[in-house]
Every structure is written in structure tokens, then in C-alpha cells.
């Protein structure tokens, strides 16, 4: 019985740790469809800034964590929604003035 409990605890720990590091070290999320270029989200940069997943993924900022479940527009960001809640020039860089920090156009060859 003790072995079953230990195995169950190990399985639960693995499941929780996988969810806690949805954007793992050295990995990014890419959001396509913008005329200004693909938006690249780097979870490591946000973690290094002292943020946890729940700082953004909560009922106020991003209620859903699955990529593609929220349609984000620049007007929403400028109005202080989603990423714009922090990227307003006070807490983090202002998105209106630093487009290339999020938008990446592919190299044309």
C-alpha cells in the first residue's frame, strides 16, 4: 500500500510540474497572423523578470491558458488588456514604442 501511495505522489508531482512549466526553459510560443510579423512569447524572459504563470494566467488578465483561445488585438493591448496590463511603460516596456520586441518578421531571402 505504501508503494502505491508513493507512485501516486510521483505521478501527481510530474503532472503538476509539467503544467507549471508550460513554456519551458529555452522554448517560446509563436502566434501567427499579424501583418507586423509573428509574435513570439518567451516564458523564460518573464520568469527571469520575477513573474509566475499565475501573474498573467488568472481570471482578470488571461482566463484561459490554451494557445489560441483568446483573440488579442493591438487595440486591446493599447487599452491595457492582456499583455498591455503590464506593458504600459510603467511596469514593463510600452508595446506601442517597441513593436520588434514581440513582433518578428521572417528573414526574406
Biopython code that builds the backbone (N, CA, C, O; Angstrom):
import numpy as np
from Bio.PDB.StructureBuilder import StructureBuilder

atoms = [
    (1, "UNK", "N", (0.820, -1.197, 0.000)),
    (1, "UNK", "CA", (0.000, 0.000, 0.000)),
    (1, "UNK", "C", (0.863, 1.259, 0.000)),
    (1, "UNK", "O", (0.517, 2.243, -0.654)),
    (2, "UNK", "N", (1.991, 1.239, 0.732)),
    (2, "UNK", "CA", (2.871, 2.393, 0.778)),
    (2, "UNK", "C", (3.472, 2.674, -0.594)),
    (2, "UNK", "O", (3.652, 3.833, -0.966)),
    (3, "UNK", "N", (3.783, 1.627, -1.344)),
    (3, "UNK", "CA", (4.356, 1.793, -2.682)),
    (3, "UNK", "C", (3.340, 2.459, -3.602)),
    (3, "UNK", "O", (3.702, 3.333, -4.389)),
    (4, "UNK", "N", (2.082, 2.058, -3.514)),
    (4, "UNK", "CA", (1.041, 2.658, -4.355)),
    (4, "UNK", "C", (0.902, 4.152, -4.070)),
    (4, "UNK", "O", (0.745, 4.955, -4.990)),
    (5, "UNK", "N", (0.961, 4.517, -2.789)),
    (5, "UNK", "CA", (0.876, 5.918, -2.402)),
    (5, "UNK", "C", (2.054, 6.716, -2.925)),
    (5, "UNK", "O", (1.889, 7.840, -3.400)),
    (6, "UNK", "N", (3.252, 6.133, -2.837)),
    (6, "UNK", "CA", (4.453, 6.818, -3.335)),
    (6, "UNK", "C", (4.391, 7.002, -4.837)),
    (6, "UNK", "O", (4.758, 8.058, -5.353)),
    (7, "UNK", "N", (3.924, 5.968, -5.550)),
    (7, "UNK", "CA", (3.797, 6.057, -7.009)),
    (7, "UNK", "C", (2.766, 7.125, -7.378)),
    (7, "UNK", "O", (2.991, 7.917, -8.293)),
    (8, "UNK", "N", (1.656, 7.145, -6.681)),
    (8, "UNK", "CA", (0.624, 8.147, -6.939)),
    (8, "UNK", "C", (1.166, 9.562, -6.704)),
    (8, "UNK", "O", (0.904, 10.467, -7.496)),
    (9, "UNK", "N", (1.913, 9.748, -5.628)),
    (9, "UNK", "CA", (2.510, 11.067, -5.359)),
    (9, "UNK", "C", (3.489, 11.468, -6.457)),
    (9, "UNK", "O", (3.526, 12.630, -6.860)),
    (10, "UNK", "N", (4.278, 10.518, -6.941)),
    (10, "UNK", "CA", (5.233, 10.799, -8.009)),
    (10, "UNK", "C", (4.510, 11.201, -9.289)),
    (10, "UNK", "O", (4.910, 12.155, -9.957)),
    (11, "UNK", "N", (3.458, 10.484, -9.631)),
    (11, "UNK", "CA", (2.682, 10.795, -10.838)),
    (11, "UNK", "C", (2.060, 12.186, -10.716)),
    (11, "UNK", "O", (2.113, 12.969, -11.665)),
    (12, "UNK", "N", (1.481, 12.500, -9.574)),
    (12, "UNK", "CA", (0.877, 13.823, -9.369)),
    (12, "UNK", "C", (1.922, 14.928, -9.456)),
    (12, "UNK", "O", (1.670, 15.981, -10.041)),
    (13, "UNK", "N", (3.091, 14.689, -8.876)),
    (13, "UNK", "CA", (4.167, 15.691, -8.935)),
    (13, "UNK", "C", (4.590, 15.938, -10.372)),
    (13, "UNK", "O", (4.822, 17.085, -10.756)),
    (14, "UNK", "N", (4.694, 14.887, -11.173)),
    (14, "UNK", "CA", (5.068, 15.055, -12.581)),
    (14, "UNK", "C", (4.006, 15.821, -13.346)),
    (14, "UNK", "O", (4.334, 16.680, -14.164)),
    (15, "UNK", "N", (2.741, 15.524, -13.093)),
    (15, "UNK", "CA", (1.667, 16.240, -13.778)),
    (15, "UNK", "C", (1.664, 17.718, -13.417)),
    (15, "UNK", "O", (1.509, 18.566, -14.295)),
    (16, "UNK", "N", (1.831, 18.037, -12.151)),
    (16, "UNK", "CA", (1.837, 19.428, -11.706)),
    (16, "UNK", "C", (3.040, 20.160, -12.276)),
    (16, "UNK", "O", (2.904, 21.294, -12.736)),
    (17, "UNK", "N", (4.210, 19.543, -12.258)),
    (17, "UNK", "CA", (5.406, 20.221, -12.767)),
    (17, "UNK", "C", (5.312, 20.460, -14.258)),
    (17, "UNK", "O", (5.822, 21.468, -14.747)),
    (18, "UNK", "N", (4.675, 19.564, -14.997)),
    (18, "UNK", "CA", (4.504, 19.768, -16.442)),
    (18, "UNK", "C", (3.638, 20.991, -16.693)),
    (18, "UNK", "O", (3.951, 21.791, -17.575)),
    (19, "UNK", "N", (2.569, 21.155, -15.946)),
    (19, "UNK", "CA", (1.684, 22.304, -16.120)),
    (19, "UNK", "C", (2.345, 23.592, -15.657)),
    (19, "UNK", "O", (2.069, 24.654, -16.214)),
    (20, "UNK", "N", (3.208, 23.524, -14.656)),
    (20, "UNK", "CA", (3.854, 24.724, -14.137)),
    (20, "UNK", "C", (4.868, 25.280, -15.123)),
    (20, "UNK", "O", (5.171, 26.472, -15.081)),
    (21, "UNK", "N", (5.393, 24.456, -16.000)),
    (21, "UNK", "CA", (6.400, 24.885, -16.957)),
    (21, "UNK", "C", (5.868, 24.660, -18.372)),
    (21, "UNK", "O", (6.495, 23.970, -19.176)),
    (22, "UNK", "N", (4.719, 25.242, -18.665)),
    (22, "UNK", "CA", (4.101, 25.059, -19.969)),
    (22, "UNK", "C", (4.991, 25.602, -21.084)),
    (22, "UNK", "O", (5.069, 25.005, -22.158)),
    (23, "UNK", "N", (5.655, 26.713, -20.843)),
    (23, "UNK", "CA", (6.632, 27.258, -21.790)),
    (23, "UNK", "C", (7.980, 27.053, -21.117)),
    (23, "UNK", "O", (8.459, 27.904, -20.366)),
    (24, "UNK", "N", (8.577, 25.909, -21.403)),
    (24, "UNK", "CA", (9.798, 25.508, -20.719)),
    (24, "UNK", "C", (10.997, 26.382, -21.046)),
    (24, "UNK", "O", (10.952, 27.225, -21.943)),
    (25, "UNK", "N", (12.057, 26.162, -20.305)),
    (25, "UNK", "CA", (13.293, 26.907, -20.487)),
    (25, "UNK", "C", (13.791, 26.764, -21.910)),
    (25, "UNK", "O", (13.893, 25.653, -22.431)),
    (26, "UNK", "N", (14.101, 27.880, -22.538)),
    (26, "UNK", "CA", (14.608, 27.864, -23.908)),
    (26, "UNK", "C", (13.539, 27.674, -24.966)),
    (26, "UNK", "O", (13.860, 27.559, -26.148)),
    (27, "UNK", "N", (12.273, 27.637, -24.569)),
    (27, "UNK", "CA", (11.182, 27.453, -25.530)),
    (27, "UNK", "C", (10.348, 28.727, -25.622)),
    (27, "UNK", "O", (10.328, 29.549, -24.705)),
    (28, "UNK", "N", (9.671, 28.866, -26.741)),
    (28, "UNK", "CA", (8.816, 30.034, -26.952)),
    (28, "UNK", "C", (7.484, 29.591, -27.525)),
    (28, "UNK", "O", (7.352, 28.474, -28.025)),
    (29, "UNK", "N", (6.507, 30.462, -27.449)),
    (29, "UNK", "CA", (5.231, 30.279, -28.139)),
    (29, "UNK", "C", (5.203, 31.258, -29.293)),
    (29, "UNK", "O", (5.628, 32.404, -29.154)),
    (30, "UNK", "N", (4.708, 30.813, -30.419)),
    (30, "UNK", "CA", (4.622, 31.678, -31.596)),
    (30, "UNK", "C", (3.167, 31.858, -31.969)),
    (30, "UNK", "O", (2.414, 30.890, -32.077)),
    (31, "UNK", "N", (2.778, 33.115, -32.164)),
    (31, "UNK", "CA", (1.418, 33.459, -32.547)),
    (31, "UNK", "C", (1.474, 34.069, -33.940)),
    (31, "UNK", "O", (2.050, 35.140, -34.131)),
    (32, "UNK", "N", (0.877, 33.388, -34.912)),
    (32, "UNK", "CA", (0.937, 33.847, -36.299)),
    (32, "UNK", "C", (-0.292, 34.668, -36.647)),
    (32, "UNK", "O", (-1.267, 34.694, -35.895)),
    (33, "UNK", "N", (-0.241, 35.340, -37.796)),
    (33, "UNK", "CA", (-1.411, 36.033, -38.296)),
    (33, "UNK", "C", (-1.339, 37.541, -38.235)),
    (33, "UNK", "O", (-2.287, 38.215, -38.636)),
    (34, "UNK", "N", (-0.250, 38.085, -37.748)),
    (34, "UNK", "CA", (-0.123, 39.530, -37.658)),
    (34, "UNK", "C", (0.593, 40.064, -38.892)),
    (34, "UNK", "O", (1.553, 39.457, -39.367)),
    (35, "UNK", "N", (0.129, 41.199, -39.411)),
    (35, "UNK", "CA", (0.791, 41.822, -40.560)),
    (35, "UNK", "C", (2.158, 42.374, -40.173)),
    (35, "UNK", "O", (3.008, 42.589, -41.037)),
    (36, "UNK", "N", (2.371, 42.604, -38.891)),
    (36, "UNK", "CA", (3.653, 43.121, -38.405)),
    (36, "UNK", "C", (4.653, 42.004, -38.130)),
    (36, "UNK", "O", (5.790, 42.265, -37.736)),
    (37, "UNK", "N", (4.232, 40.773, -38.337)),
    (37, "UNK", "CA", (5.112, 39.636, -38.088)),
    (37, "UNK", "C", (4.605, 38.788, -36.944)),
    (37, "UNK", "O", (3.756, 39.208, -36.157)),
    (38, "UNK", "N", (5.143, 37.591, -36.871)),
    (38, "UNK", "CA", (4.762, 36.642, -35.847)),
    (38, "UNK", "C", (5.117, 37.199, -34.462)),
    (38, "UNK", "O", (6.167, 37.814, -34.282)),
    (39, "UNK", "N", (4.233, 36.975, -33.496)),
    (39, "UNK", "CA", (4.506, 37.378, -32.124)),
    (39, "UNK", "C", (5.125, 36.180, -31.415)),
    (39, "UNK", "O", (4.593, 35.071, -31.456)),
    (40, "UNK", "N", (6.251, 36.422, -30.770)),
    (40, "UNK", "CA", (6.954, 35.365, -30.059)),
    (40, "UNK", "C", (6.914, 35.666, -28.563)),
    (40, "UNK", "O", (7.348, 36.729, -28.118)),
    (41, "UNK", "N", (6.389, 34.715, -27.799)),
    (41, "UNK", "CA", (6.329, 34.852, -26.348)),
    (41, "UNK", "C", (7.407, 33.971, -25.739)),
    (41, "UNK", "O", (7.471, 32.774, -26.020)),
    (42, "UNK", "N", (8.242, 34.556, -24.914)),
    (42, "UNK", "CA", (9.325, 33.838, -24.250)),
    (42, "UNK", "C", (9.020, 33.747, -22.753)),
    (42, "UNK", "O", (9.171, 34.722, -22.017)),
    (43, "UNK", "N", (8.593, 32.575, -22.320)),
    (43, "UNK", "CA", (8.270, 32.375, -20.912)),
    (43, "UNK", "C", (9.475, 32.550, -20.008)),
    (43, "UNK", "O", (9.340, 33.001, -18.871)),
    (44, "UNK", "N", (10.656, 32.194, -20.506)),
    (44, "UNK", "CA", (11.871, 32.322, -19.703)),
    (44, "UNK", "C", (12.150, 33.779, -19.363)),
    (44, "UNK", "O", (12.528, 34.089, -18.233)),
    (45, "UNK", "N", (11.968, 34.678, -20.328)),
    (45, "UNK", "CA", (12.209, 36.106, -20.070)),
    (45, "UNK", "C", (11.279, 36.614, -18.981)),
    (45, "UNK", "O", (11.694, 37.406, -18.135)),
    (46, "UNK", "N", (10.036, 36.172, -18.990)),
    (46, "UNK", "CA", (9.084, 36.608, -17.976)),
    (46, "UNK", "C", (9.415, 35.993, -16.617)),
    (46, "UNK", "O", (9.290, 36.657, -15.588)),
    (47, "UNK", "N", (9.837, 34.731, -16.610)),
    (47, "UNK", "CA", (10.250, 34.091, -15.358)),
    (47, "UNK", "C", (11.463, 34.807, -14.771)),
    (47, "UNK", "O", (11.534, 35.044, -13.565)),
    (48, "UNK", "N", (12.419, 35.149, -15.644)),
    (48, "UNK", "CA", (13.621, 35.856, -15.187)),
    (48, "UNK", "C", (13.299, 37.247, -14.649)),
    (48, "UNK", "O", (14.071, 37.811, -13.873)),
    (49, "UNK", "N", (12.160, 37.796, -15.061)),
    (49, "UNK", "CA", (11.729, 39.104, -14.558)),
    (49, "UNK", "C", (10.999, 38.967, -13.218)),
    (49, "UNK", "O", (10.521, 39.954, -12.658)),
    (50, "UNK", "N", (10.921, 37.730, -12.712)),
    (50, "UNK", "CA", (10.308, 37.505, -11.410)),
    (50, "UNK", "C", (8.830, 37.197, -11.454)),
    (50, "UNK", "O", (8.162, 37.245, -10.421)),
    (51, "UNK", "N", (8.302, 36.882, -12.623)),
    (51, "UNK", "CA", (6.877, 36.588, -12.753)),
    (51, "UNK", "C", (6.619, 35.094, -12.685)),
    (51, "UNK", "O", (7.470, 34.283, -13.049)),
    (52, "UNK", "N", (5.445, 34.748, -12.218)),
    (52, "UNK", "CA", (4.995, 33.360, -12.249)),
    (52, "UNK", "C", (3.860, 33.271, -13.268)),
    (52, "UNK", "O", (3.323, 34.294, -13.693)),
    (53, "UNK", "N", (3.502, 32.074, -13.652)),
    (53, "UNK", "CA", (2.428, 31.881, -14.638)),
    (53, "UNK", "C", (1.139, 32.566, -14.180)),
    (53, "UNK", "O", (0.440, 33.186, -14.981)),
    (54, "UNK", "N", (0.830, 32.448, -12.883)),
    (54, "UNK", "CA", (-0.430, 32.996, -12.381)),
    (54, "UNK", "C", (-0.473, 34.520, -12.375)),
    (54, "UNK", "O", (-1.543, 35.100, -12.194)),
    (55, "UNK", "N", (0.667, 35.180, -12.568)),
    (55, "UNK", "CA", (0.646, 36.641, -12.677)),
    (55, "UNK", "C", (-0.131, 37.079, -13.919)),
    (55, "UNK", "O", (-0.741, 38.148, -13.929)),
    (56, "UNK", "N", (-0.107, 36.263, -14.950)),
    (56, "UNK", "CA", (-0.837, 36.584, -16.186)),
    (56, "UNK", "C", (-2.036, 35.663, -16.401)),
    (56, "UNK", "O", (-3.095, 36.100, -16.851)),
    (57, "UNK", "N", (-1.857, 34.395, -16.077)),
    (57, "UNK", "CA", (-2.930, 33.432, -16.302)),
    (57, "UNK", "C", (-3.824, 33.375, -15.075)),
    (57, "UNK", "O", (-3.632, 32.565, -14.168)),
    (58, "UNK", "N", (-4.807, 34.265, -15.082)),
    (58, "UNK", "CA", (-5.773, 34.378, -13.994)),
    (58, "UNK", "C", (-7.069, 34.928, -14.580)),
    (58, "UNK", "O", (-7.075, 35.339, -15.741)),
    (59, "UNK", "N", (-8.148, 34.952, -13.838)),
    (59, "UNK", "CA", (-9.438, 35.408, -14.387)),
    (59, "UNK", "C", (-9.455, 36.847, -14.903)),
    (59, "UNK", "O", (-10.322, 37.198, -15.703)),
    (60, "UNK", "N", (-8.519, 37.682, -14.464)),
    (60, "UNK", "CA", (-8.502, 39.085, -14.877)),
    (60, "UNK", "C", (-7.715, 39.302, -16.158)),
    (60, "UNK", "O", (-8.190, 40.007, -17.048)),
    (61, "UNK", "N", (-6.534, 38.723, -16.283)),
    (61, "UNK", "CA", (-5.648, 39.010, -17.415)),
    (61, "UNK", "C", (-5.867, 38.016, -18.556)),
    (61, "UNK", "O", (-6.345, 38.402, -19.622)),
    (62, "UNK", "N", (-5.532, 36.776, -18.352)),
    (62, "UNK", "CA", (-5.747, 35.709, -19.340)),
    (62, "UNK", "C", (-6.496, 34.575, -18.655)),
    (62, "UNK", "O", (-5.872, 33.743, -17.996)),
    (63, "UNK", "N", (-7.814, 34.521, -18.794)),
    (63, "UNK", "CA", (-8.579, 33.490, -18.096)),
    (63, "UNK", "C", (-8.339, 32.074, -18.637)),
    (63, "UNK", "O", (-8.561, 31.098, -17.922)),
    (64, "UNK", "N", (-7.895, 31.955, -19.871)),
    (64, "UNK", "CA", (-7.654, 30.635, -20.452)),
    (64, "UNK", "C", (-6.181, 30.516, -20.808)),
    (64, "UNK", "O", (-5.573, 31.474, -21.285)),
    (65, "UNK", "N", (-5.611, 29.345, -20.577)),
    (65, "UNK", "CA", (-4.185, 29.168, -20.794)),
    (65, "UNK", "C", (-3.854, 28.517, -22.129)),
    (65, "UNK", "O", (-2.698, 28.552, -22.551)),
    (66, "UNK", "N", (-4.820, 27.934, -22.795)),
    (66, "UNK", "CA", (-4.519, 27.243, -24.045)),
    (66, "UNK", "C", (-4.309, 28.245, -25.175)),
    (66, "UNK", "O", (-5.120, 29.149, -25.376)),
    (67, "UNK", "N", (-3.210, 28.075, -25.910)),
    (67, "UNK", "CA", (-2.885, 28.970, -27.020)),
    (67, "UNK", "C", (-4.019, 28.966, -28.043)),
    (67, "UNK", "O", (-4.513, 27.909, -28.434)),
    (68, "UNK", "N", (-4.418, 30.149, -28.465)),
    (68, "UNK", "CA", (-5.460, 30.282, -29.474)),
    (68, "UNK", "C", (-6.864, 30.442, -28.914)),
    (68, "UNK", "O", (-7.811, 30.595, -29.686)),
    (69, "UNK", "N", (-7.030, 30.412, -27.595)),
    (69, "UNK", "CA", (-8.367, 30.538, -27.006)),
    (69, "UNK", "C", (-8.773, 31.991, -26.771)),
    (69, "UNK", "O", (-9.936, 32.268, -26.479)),
    (70, "UNK", "N", (-7.826, 32.917, -26.897)),
    (70, "UNK", "CA", (-8.115, 34.335, -26.706)),
    (70, "UNK", "C", (-7.654, 35.087, -27.945)),
    (70, "UNK", "O", (-6.505, 34.952, -28.364)),
    (71, "UNK", "N", (-8.547, 35.878, -28.534)),
    (71, "UNK", "CA", (-8.158, 36.702, -29.679)),
    (71, "UNK", "C", (-7.647, 38.033, -29.146)),
    (71, "UNK", "O", (-8.382, 38.789, -28.510)),
    (72, "UNK", "N", (-6.393, 38.300, -29.415)),
    (72, "UNK", "CA", (-5.751, 39.517, -28.908)),
    (72, "UNK", "C", (-5.564, 40.488, -30.064)),
    (72, "UNK", "O", (-5.034, 40.120, -31.112)),
    (73, "UNK", "N", (-5.997, 41.725, -29.871)),
    (73, "UNK", "CA", (-5.776, 42.757, -30.877)),
    (73, "UNK", "C", (-4.881, 43.838, -30.274)),
    (73, "UNK", "O", (-4.786, 43.975, -29.055)),
    (74, "UNK", "N", (-4.238, 44.587, -31.136)),
    (74, "UNK", "CA", (-3.393, 45.675, -30.650)),
    (74, "UNK", "C", (-4.238, 46.709, -29.907)),
    (74, "UNK", "O", (-3.777, 47.277, -28.916)),
    (75, "UNK", "N", (-5.455, 46.963, -30.360)),
    (75, "UNK", "CA", (-6.316, 47.916, -29.654)),
    (75, "UNK", "C", (-6.591, 47.455, -28.224)),
    (75, "UNK", "O", (-6.640, 48.270, -27.302)),
    (76, "UNK", "N", (-6.773, 46.117, -28.041)),
    (76, "UNK", "CA", (-6.946, 45.591, -26.684)),
    (76, "UNK", "C", (-5.704, 45.855, -25.843)),
    (76, "UNK", "O", (-5.800, 46.269, -24.688)),
    (77, "UNK", "N", (-4.533, 45.609, -26.437)),
    (77, "UNK", "CA", (-3.283, 45.809, -25.700)),
    (77, "UNK", "C", (-3.097, 47.276, -25.331)),
    (77, "UNK", "O", (-2.723, 47.595, -24.202)),
    (78, "UNK", "N", (-3.360, 48.174, -26.291)),
    (78, "UNK", "CA", (-3.233, 49.608, -26.021)),
    (78, "UNK", "C", (-4.202, 50.065, -24.931)),
    (78, "UNK", "O", (-3.923, 51.020, -24.206)),
    (79, "UNK", "N", (-5.347, 49.373, -24.817)),
    (79, "UNK", "CA", (-6.349, 49.720, -23.806)),
    (79, "UNK", "C", (-6.021, 49.109, -22.440)),
    (79, "UNK", "O", (-6.784, 49.271, -21.487)),
    (80, "UNK", "N", (-4.892, 48.411, -22.347)),
    (80, "UNK", "CA", (-4.472, 47.855, -21.071)),
    (80, "UNK", "C", (-4.979, 46.459, -20.787)),
    (80, "UNK", "O", (-4.940, 46.009, -19.642)),
    (81, "UNK", "N", (-5.454, 45.766, -21.807)),
    (81, "UNK", "CA", (-5.897, 44.384, -21.617)),
    (81, "UNK", "C", (-4.745, 43.429, -21.936)),
    (81, "UNK", "O", (-3.788, 43.790, -22.621)),
    (82, "UNK", "N", (-4.859, 42.221, -21.429)),
    (82, "UNK", "CA", (-3.890, 41.146, -21.687)),
    (82, "UNK", "C", (-2.465, 41.620, -21.369)),
    (82, "UNK", "O", (-2.204, 42.086, -20.260)),
    (83, "UNK", "N", (-1.557, 41.506, -22.319)),
    (83, "UNK", "CA", (-0.149, 41.901, -22.115)),
    (83, "UNK", "C", (-0.040, 43.398, -21.802)),
    (83, "UNK", "O", (0.874, 43.827, -21.098)),
    (84, "UNK", "N", (-0.978, 44.182, -22.331)),
    (84, "UNK", "CA", (-0.963, 45.628, -22.130)),
    (84, "UNK", "C", (-1.188, 46.042, -20.689)),
    (84, "UNK", "O", (-0.947, 47.195, -20.329)),
    (85, "UNK", "N", (-1.649, 45.115, -19.861)),
    (85, "UNK", "CA", (-1.834, 45.420, -18.438)),
    (85, "UNK", "C", (-0.497, 45.771, -17.791)),
    (85, "UNK", "O", (-0.434, 46.657, -16.940)),
    (86, "UNK", "N", (0.564, 45.086, -18.186)),
    (86, "UNK", "CA", (1.895, 45.375, -17.636)),
    (86, "UNK", "C", (2.771, 46.149, -18.623)),
    (86, "UNK", "O", (3.576, 46.990, -18.222)),
    (87, "UNK", "N", (2.607, 45.858, -19.908)),
    (87, "UNK", "CA", (3.446, 46.505, -20.924)),
    (87, "UNK", "C", (2.852, 47.862, -21.296)),
    (87, "UNK", "O", (2.381, 48.083, -22.412)),
    (88, "UNK", "N", (2.896, 48.757, -20.312)),
    (88, "UNK", "CA", (2.285, 50.082, -20.435)),
    (88, "UNK", "C", (3.305, 51.209, -20.258)),
    (88, "UNK", "O", (2.938, 52.382, -20.183)),
    (89, "UNK", "N", (4.589, 50.842, -20.191)),
    (89, "UNK", "CA", (5.625, 51.848, -19.998)),
    (89, "UNK", "C", (5.918, 52.149, -18.550)),
    (89, "UNK", "O", (6.868, 52.872, -18.249)),
    (90, "UNK", "N", (5.113, 51.603, -17.633)),
    (90, "UNK", "CA", (5.350, 51.812, -16.203)),
    (90, "UNK", "C", (5.940, 50.554, -15.567)),
    (90, "UNK", "O", (7.008, 50.603, -14.956)),
    (91, "UNK", "N", (5.247, 49.442, -15.711)),
    (91, "UNK", "CA", (5.723, 48.191, -15.120)),
    (91, "UNK", "C", (6.708, 47.493, -16.055)),
    (91, "UNK", "O", (7.697, 46.918, -15.600)),
    (92, "UNK", "N", (6.442, 47.542, -17.342)),
    (92, "UNK", "CA", (7.307, 46.924, -18.361)),
    (92, "UNK", "C", (7.310, 47.821, -19.588)),
    (92, "UNK", "O", (6.561, 48.796, -19.652)),
    (93, "UNK", "N", (8.155, 47.491, -20.567)),
    (93, "UNK", "CA", (8.268, 48.354, -21.745)),
    (93, "UNK", "C", (6.912, 48.591, -22.400)),
    (93, "UNK", "O", (6.040, 47.722, -22.382)),
    (94, "UNK", "N", (6.748, 49.779, -22.976)),
    (94, "UNK", "CA", (5.490, 50.144, -23.628)),
    (94, "UNK", "C", (5.422, 49.499, -25.010)),
    (94, "UNK", "O", (6.311, 49.696, -25.839)),
    (95, "UNK", "N", (4.374, 48.736, -25.250)),
    (95, "UNK", "CA", (4.274, 47.996, -26.502)),
    (95, "UNK", "C", (4.173, 48.913, -27.718)),
    (95, "UNK", "O", (4.636, 48.549, -28.799)),
    (96, "UNK", "N", (3.583, 50.080, -27.564)),
    (96, "UNK", "CA", (3.444, 50.995, -28.704)),
    (96, "UNK", "C", (4.788, 51.470, -29.239)),
    (96, "UNK", "O", (4.911, 51.809, -30.416)),
    (97, "UNK", "N", (5.785, 51.493, -28.378)),
    (97, "UNK", "CA", (7.087, 52.045, -28.751)),
    (97, "UNK", "C", (8.138, 50.980, -29.054)),
    (97, "UNK", "O", (9.245, 51.313, -29.476)),
    (98, "UNK", "N", (7.811, 49.715, -28.848)),
    (98, "UNK", "CA", (8.802, 48.649, -29.002)),
    (98, "UNK", "C", (8.198, 47.449, -29.731)),
    (98, "UNK", "O", (8.224, 46.335, -29.208)),
    (99, "UNK", "N", (7.665, 47.659, -30.913)),
    (99, "UNK", "CA", (6.973, 46.604, -31.667)),
    (99, "UNK", "C", (7.845, 45.367, -31.884)),
    (99, "UNK", "O", (7.382, 44.236, -31.741)),
    (100, "UNK", "N", (9.105, 45.597, -32.228)),
    (100, "UNK", "CA", (10.000, 44.489, -32.602)),
    (100, "UNK", "C", (10.389, 43.608, -31.413)),
    (100, "UNK", "O", (11.004, 42.561, -31.611)),
    (101, "UNK", "N", (10.053, 43.997, -30.209)),
    (101, "UNK", "CA", (10.357, 43.127, -29.056)),
    (101, "UNK", "C", (9.392, 41.955, -29.011)),
    (101, "UNK", "O", (9.694, 40.932, -28.397)),
    (102, "UNK", "N", (8.234, 42.087, -29.652)),
    (102, "UNK", "CA", (7.257, 40.981, -29.696)),
    (102, "UNK", "C", (7.059, 40.467, -31.114)),
    (102, "UNK", "O", (6.965, 39.260, -31.338)),
    (103, "UNK", "N", (6.995, 41.398, -32.080)),
    (103, "UNK", "CA", (6.736, 41.017, -33.475)),
    (103, "UNK", "C", (8.050, 40.734, -34.194)),
    (103, "UNK", "O", (8.987, 41.532, -34.150)),
    (104, "UNK", "N", (8.097, 39.580, -34.857)),
    (104, "UNK", "CA", (9.303, 39.168, -35.570)),
    (104, "UNK", "C", (8.932, 38.806, -36.995)),
    (104, "UNK", "O", (8.204, 37.843, -37.232)),
    (105, "UNK", "N", (9.438, 39.584, -37.945)),
    (105, "UNK", "CA", (9.197, 39.291, -39.349)),
    (105, "UNK", "C", (10.218, 38.254, -39.825)),
    (105, "UNK", "O", (11.390, 38.314, -39.456)),
    (106, "UNK", "N", (9.771, 37.317, -40.634)),
    (106, "UNK", "CA", (10.707, 36.304, -41.109)),
    (106, "UNK", "C", (11.749, 36.922, -42.034)),
    (106, "UNK", "O", (11.475, 37.888, -42.747)),
    (107, "UNK", "N", (12.942, 36.349, -42.007)),
    (107, "UNK", "CA", (14.010, 36.816, -42.923)),
    (107, "UNK", "C", (13.630, 36.468, -44.351)),
    (107, "UNK", "O", (13.305, 35.320, -44.656)),
    (108, "UNK", "N", (13.672, 37.456, -45.214)),
    (108, "UNK", "CA", (13.355, 37.248, -46.628)),
    (108, "UNK", "C", (14.655, 36.991, -47.348)),
    (108, "UNK", "O", (15.588, 37.790, -47.259)),
    (109, "UNK", "N", (14.726, 35.876, -48.065)),
    (109, "UNK", "CA", (15.958, 35.533, -48.773)),
    (109, "UNK", "C", (15.701, 35.355, -50.241)),
    (109, "UNK", "O", (16.625, 35.062, -50.999)),
]
sb = StructureBuilder()
sb.init_structure("model")
sb.init_model(0)
sb.init_chain("A")
sb.init_seg("    ")
for serial, (resi, resn, name, xyz) in enumerate(atoms, 1):
    if name == "N":
        sb.init_residue(resn, " ", resi, " ")
    sb.init_atom(name, np.array(xyz, "f"), 0.0, 1.0, " ", f" {name:<3s}", serial, name[0])
structure = sb.get_structure()
